[in-house]
Amino acid sequence: MRLPIDALAQALKLGASAKKDSDTPVRVAVYVDSSASPFVIETVRDALVPQTTSALVRVERLGGAPIEVRADTDVVLVLSCGSERLQPAVQEMLVAGAPVAVVAESSIEVPFITADTPMLGLIAATDASYLLETLARWILDRTEKDVAFAANFPFMRIAAANRIITSCALTNMATGALFFIPGADFPVMTIAEIGMVLKLAAVFGYKLEPERGYEVAAVVGSGLLLRLAAKGLCRLTPRLSFVVKALVAAGGTYAMGRALASAYERGIDYAPVNARVSRVVSFARSVTASGSADPTGVQEAAVNRSAR
């Protein structure tokens, strides 16, 4: 059940990949129609505040001039409560090739959008939480930059985390069901879980620092306990062992992911743990140094005791 060297190397690559994903440039174009309500404008404005320099939000008025959406735009948002200019403007935006979503208070205000498509959607709500949750899911469905978007815009983090956790749980469920060689599934599942940890950390704005080692160690330890539990259950139901392993793998991975996401959301302070680890390391170094400086001390103490 030990992790091979190549598996550890793969874990390091996952860390570098997670950091790269979080630093990926994201570009959002926002067009504000004169009919947009203060509620819509304020809700979107407060949500689209980039947390890093890799994100850029371009805001323009929706006027009568021709619309030119830049080629690097990932998603276009139009804030409007309905106007004569809205439909032709949206058609101009779609030509640029980026997905377009109209954000309004009611679907009645945007009658020409009757259903969501990969390129066009309508987000209509009068409740800020519901509006942002729907908008987050809509954007994530239309971009591969889920980690970068969530790292920059906090309102998208829960939706992005749920996708990462569910994907890893399903992957490990398949691994648990399909691997028949005892112990062969553990490194595969563990690497997937480490990747989940690093992605979740990036989503919630945590950097790739030594503190991630605590979380990785917790995941590896939890994985070992789950494997022992799965082995015990498989002995009780040998004919359904593949089902048991799949369910334990999926449920355990999902539980780990939800616990980590909850901890990241609340905020993790490793200062007390780091202080204790530092004290332990300092003590160990001092003991080692004193022993090296007086290697005969132990022998002299033994001689004195024997003389008595």
Secondary structure, 3 states (H helix, E strand, C coil): CCCCHHHHHHHHHHHHHHHHHHCCCEEEEEEECCCCCHHHHHHHHHHCCCCCCCEEEEEEECCCCCCCCCCCCCEEEEECCCCCCHHHHHHHHHHCCCCEEEEECCHHHCCCCCCCCCCEEEEECCCHHHHHHHHHHHHHCCCCCHHHHHHHCHHHHHHHHHHHHHHHHHHHHHHHHHCCCCCCHHHHHHHHHHHHHHHHHHHCCCCCCCCHHHHHHHHHHHHHHHHHHHHHHHHHCHHHHHHHHHHHHHHHHHHHHHHHHHHHHHCCCCHHHHHHHHHHHHHHHHHHHHHHHCCCHHHHHHHHHHHC
